[in-house]
Structure formats: structure tokens, C-alpha cells
Amino acid sequence: STMLTSIADGLLCCLLGKAANAVGPLDSLDSANGYSFMEVKPGRILRVRHSAPARPAEEAPAAARGTVHCKRKITVYRSGQLLIENLGDAVRPDILQGRGGCAGAGGSVELELAEPGGPAGAREAGTGKRRKRKPKKVVNIDCKKQITSCKGTHGDVVLFFIHGVGGSLDIWKEQLDFFTKLGYEVVAPDLAGHGCSSAPQIAAAYTFYALAEDMRAVFKRFAKKRNILIGHSYGVSFCTFLAHEYPELVHKVIMINGGGPTALEPSLCSIFNMPTCVLRCLSPCLAWSFLKAGFARQGAKEKQLLKEGNAFNVSSFVLRAMMSGQYWPEGDEVYHAELAVPVLLVHGMHDKFVPVEEDQRMAEVRAGAGGAAQCRAGPSRPRAPLPPQILLIAFLKVIDEGSHMVMLECPETVNTLLHEFVLWEPEAPGADAQ
């Protein structure tokens, strides 16, 4: 019956030119329960869940122990080659030792972006030496950042949760409840057109930049001294954007099934380029495909989790506009390499949307000029050599029994990993192991 209804609605949409039903705010929603509505622009209203536990007016300031010195030189050549050099005492290997992460110090790593045999790999005949090439762009980073543990009193800490395409803040229910009970302040918005936020009927309302400005407004409204950003899928891109825009305010970033550091560009050969009315007819098939690809198992429990999380419950118009609006050319390797903030990458092994190799590309190091050690996560298997580490400080955790919606499938495991990272801090400068 659901399929017949969707087909009938789709045909009506085509014949009458009627727009798909818009998701809008619920008038009966009680803001006293931690939910409220925030107008980010005139007529553009987002639902936000905000929980701020009651605590004493004054708290002891957090002790600043771990200091990370980010000193990097990033060179981009016209051939497409990316060279990342960690200079000086950029990141000491012992900072991350035994924590499932890896970082290179005092060395350089190269990433070949051009086709094999192209100009990027050109060498002088018989010498083995690279020809001198003129850089297209050189980025120098030199900053110090204090990374403290968010343990004990944390009145200046806020955790922001950002969902992806087709989701809502409800997919974070287990995480929001978990951290709220621990005394953390949490903030989770519904993206425009999702959950109970308003759904403008113009495609321009769903471009990456429009949504990013929404998230900037939410961040500026609730941010404190130390802010931790947690994103899922497309939501990871907005976390990266905010971490790049507010390096002094963003304390740590958690990327769940976000994928590699690639500039976003909508696919020209995508099912989501079909007319809205056709997508509306196909919505039951799309929902079934999402269930199959988003979960490691497709039973009654998983269907209930989707329903409770209000996931993949957006109009066909919003879905089409979101997918065609994913254009963010700045979000490339250089953009990610400029981040000095610690990053935790969480990946469900059975994810059919985002291959695990993309997250491994973000965090792994291969031996290069600096002799950096190679680190691997997840089950070992033969594969081609991976590019060097893009992120300065990164931990990769693979959940074997999880898929794309890992926070719904394995909430206890995800909560434990997130909490451990929230509590982690680098060793104090000079505190070498005895």
C-alpha cells in the first residue's frame, strides 16, 4: 500500500506540478524538553536539541597539559602532486603511541594525484632525480594548540552532533542521552528540510554553502571555550568546515563514516538527477536500498531503528536538492592537511556507501623521506600501497559489526570510543616515558 500511495502521489506531482510535501516545524513541540527552534535566517528555521546540565556558577578551569606544535609546509604542484612536510617537532610519535593512531614527525610525505607516468612522476633520464618544478601553491602552518582532557568539571565544553543526508538529530539519541547523563552540554540540529526543520522549496537552500552557514550560526550560538564536533557521513564535511573556520574554538573532531578528504562535486550520472516526481514514485525502492546499504543486517530491529531515528524520511525534492548541492571544491587534501585539531575516525566495516580505505587514507602513514612508520587498522588483507597521512593527528577505529548507520547499530561501542577520545589528551611537553 505504501508503494501504491507513493506512485499515486508521484503521478499527481507530475500531472499537476505539485511540489512534494515539505517537512516543517511541529507546532506542538515543547521546547522545555530540550528541543527548540532557531531562526538562522528570516524564514529559515532549524530544530535544535540542546541539553545543558545544571552545574555550579563557577568551576575550576581545566588544566592545560598537552601541547601540540603544528608546523607544516604543504606544497601543491601544477602536475597535481601534493607534498606534506612536517617540520621541526611538529608531532612527537610518543604522543600517539599505544592509542591506535600514528603521525610522522620531522619528515615529509608525498601524494601523487596525477596519472602514473604523467608529469608528476617525471624524472631526468638515467639520473633518478626529480626535475625541479614550480609550485602552484605553498601553505605554511605554524601554530601551537593545547589539547586537554574533557574530564571532571567541563563547564566550558560543548559537543555538537551533525547528521548527514536523509537523517535527523534523532539518529544521535543514544549518544545525546549518554553524554547528557555524564554532565556534558550537547547540541544537535536538524539540517534544513530534515527532521522538524523548515524545508524551503528552492534548490539553492540545500547547497553545501547554505547548509554550512546554518551550521555556522548554530555553532556561534552555542559554542564555548572548548567545542567538540561529531559528524556522520555528509555531516562530517560541515564539521571539517567549522574546524577550519574556528581553529581556536574547535577542540577535537570526530568523523563517523565520513570518507576521504576529497572536494565535493555532485555526480552527473546519479539517480537523484531524475525529476522529483519520479523520485517520489521510487521512494519505497530508495528506502529499501538505504536500509540494505546502511545496515550490516536488514531485520525488524534495523527497520525500527530507522523509524525511531527519523532517518531517510525527507521529501523527494529535498533529497534531490541535497544530492545535487554537494559542491565544495575547497574541501580537498590541502584543506584537510591544514587542520591542527585531533581527529577520531570511526568506520563501520560493512559500510557500502563509504569504503574503509577512504578513512584509512585520512589517518595512515606510509614510510617516506622521514622514515615514518606505517600503521594499519582493521583486518589485514593484501591491497595496493596507500597514500600518506593527510590529517596531522588522527586515530582510526573500525567497528567490525557496524555499517554506515553504526551509531544506531552499535551505540554502546560508539559511545565508548567517543568518550575515550573526549577524555584523551597528549602527554605534557617534556614528559617522556621513563
C-alpha positions, -999 to 999 in steps of 0.1 A, spaced: 0 0 0 29 23 8 43 18 -27 10 24 -44 5 56 -24 39 68 -34 33 61 -70 0 78 -70 15 109 -52 43 109 -78 19 108 -107 -1 136 -92 30 156 -87 39 152 -124 4 159 -137 -4 189 -115 31 203 -109 26 199 -72 57 201 -51 65 173 -27 53 176 9 76 198 29 90 189 63 81 217 87 83 225 124 60 208 148 38 234 165 32 211 195 69 205 202 77 215 238 110 235 240 112 227 277 122 191 268 155 203 254 141 209 218 138 244 204 136 262 171 163 286 159 158 310 131 192 311 113 178 334 86 144 350 81 120 322 75 148 295 77 141 277 110 160 247 124 150 224 152 178 220 177 182 197 207 202 215 234 209 200 268 229 220 293 232 201 326 228 223 357 261 230 374 277 255 398 281 290 386 319 288 389 341 259 381 378 253 383 395 259 349 407 229 330 444 222 334 462 227 301 486 198 299 492 186 264 505 210 238 507 201 201 530 221 178 517 221 143 545 232 119 538 220 84 546 230 48 521 219 22 532 223 -14 509 217 -44 525 214 -78 508 222 -112 510 185 -120 486 177 -91 513 164 -67 508 172 -30 538 173 -8 533 174 30 563 182 52 562 180 90 589 205 102 607 206 135 590 189 164 556 190 146 541 159 163 561 136 185 554 100 178 552 92 215 521 115 218 500 89 199 519 58 209 497 29 220 464 48 212 457 33 177 469 64 159 500 74 140 518 105 129 550 114 112 575 139 128 603 156 112 598 140 78 579 145 45 553 126 26 542 129 -9 508 122 -26 507 116 -63 474 129 -77 483 128 -113 481 97 -136 510 73 -134 537 82 -159 524 118 -161 543 149 -153 541 144 -116 563 113 -119 587 126 -144 624 121 -137 656 130 -155 667 102 -178 693 80 -162 697 101 -130 667 91 -109 664 127 -97 632 146 -99 631 176 -122 626 210 -105 590 220 -107 574 253 -99 548 250 -71 513 262 -78 506 268 -41 525 267 -9 508 268 25 529 272 57 513 264 91 530 272 124 508 272 155 506 257 190 474 241 203 466 229 238 446 197 239 432 189 273 411 161 286 374 169 290 373 151 323 357 160 356 342 195 355 336 206 319 315 237 320 334 252 290 329 221 268 301 217 242 296 186 220 280 193 186 264 165 166 257 169 129 238 143 109 240 136 71 217 134 41 183 119 49 189 118 87 179 139 116 191 147 151 172 117 163 199 93 149 221 106 178 196 98 205 218 72 222 248 95 221 230 126 232 215 107 262 248 91 271 268 124 272 240 143 288 240 118 317 277 123 320 272 160 325 282 173 291 264 201 272 252 187 239 238 204 208 223 186 178 204 204 149 182 191 122 196 202 88 172 223 66 145 200 51 152 173 77 135 162 108 114 190 121 133 219 105 117 241 78 120 229 42 123 257 17 111 248 -18 140 262 -36 171 241 -45 195 269 -36 185 263 1 203 230 1 237 238 -13 268 229 8 274 266 15 238 273 25 239 244 50 274 253 62 262 288 70 233 273 90 258 252 110 280 283 115 250 301 130 243 272 153 279 269 163 283 306 171 250 305 191 261 277 215 299 275 213 321 279 244 358 277 251 363 240 241 340 226 214 340 190 201 324 184 167 308 150 158 296 144 123 281 115 104 285 110 66 278 144 49 277 160 83 315 153 86 320 179 58 304 206 80 325 196 110 356 200 88 344 234 76 338 246 112 372 233 124 389 251 96 370 284 102 373 284 140 407 267 149 409 284 183 374 272 194 373 237 180 390 213 204 385 179 187 367 165 158 350 130 154 343 118 119 319 88 116 318 72 81 328 105 65 351 93 38 383 107 23 395 143 20 380 149 -14 365 180 -28 327 175 -31 311 175 -65 277 162 -74 276 132 -97 263 138 -132 251 102 -136 231 98 -105 195 85 -99 190 117 -79 192 138 -111 158 124 -121 127 146 -118 113 150 -83 80 132 -92 100 102 -105 120 101 -73 87 102 -53 75 72 -72 107 54 -64 109 64 -28 100 29 -14 128 14 -35 152 41 -24 142 35 13 148 -3 8 182 4 -8 192 27 20 182 0 46 202 -26 27 233 -4 23 231 14 56 230 -16 79 250 -48 82 217 -67 88 183 -59 75 159 -72 101 129 -59 120 153 -43 145 171 -23 118 138 -11 103 127 0 138 160 19 143 154 38 110 119 47 121 129 58 156 159 78 142 136 95 117 162 86 91 157 87 53 124 104 59 127 135 38 108 147 8 119 138 -27 125 174 -35 148 179 -5 167 146 -13 173 156 -49 184 192 -39 207 179 -12 225 155 -35 228 180 -64 240 207 -40 271 188 -27 296 211 -43 326 221 -22 358 225 -42 377 239 -13 374 207 8 404 189 -8 436 173 6 452 207 13 422 219 32 422 188 55 460 189 59 458 224 73 438 211 103 458 210 136 430 196 156 430 159 168 406 138 148 389 104 156 377 85 126 351 58 133 341 35 105 316 6 102 334 -22 83 303 -32 63 296 3 51 285 1 14 284 39 10 319 48 21 348 23 17 370 19 47 400 27 25 388 63 24 391 68 61 424 49 62 437 73 36 430 102 61 449 86 90 476 62 78 512 69 72 534 51 47 572 51 51 586 81 33 616 105 34 612 109 71 610 72 78 575 74 93 562 40 104 532 25 87 501 19 108 471 -2 99 436 -7 114 411 -34 108 417 -69 94 449 -72 74 445 -81 37 465 -76 5 460 -43 -11 478 -15 -30 500 9 -11 481 37 5 487 74 2 503 92 31 486 106 61 466 138 54 455 147 89 482 158 114 468 139 145 443 111 137 430 79 153 412 53 132 388 29 149 370 3 127 339 -14 141 337 -49 126 300 -54 132 289 -20 121 279 -4 88 270 32 76 245 38 105 269 24 131 257 48 158 223 32 156 236 -4 152 263 -3 179 255 25 202 275 12 232 307 7 212 304 41 195 297 58 229 327 41 244 350 52 215 337 87 216 341 90 253 376 77 253 386 103 227 369 131 246 389 121 277 422 117 257 449 143 259 485 144 246 514 140 270 527 171 286 557 186 268 589 170 280 571 142 299 589 114 281 583 78 292 607 67 318 
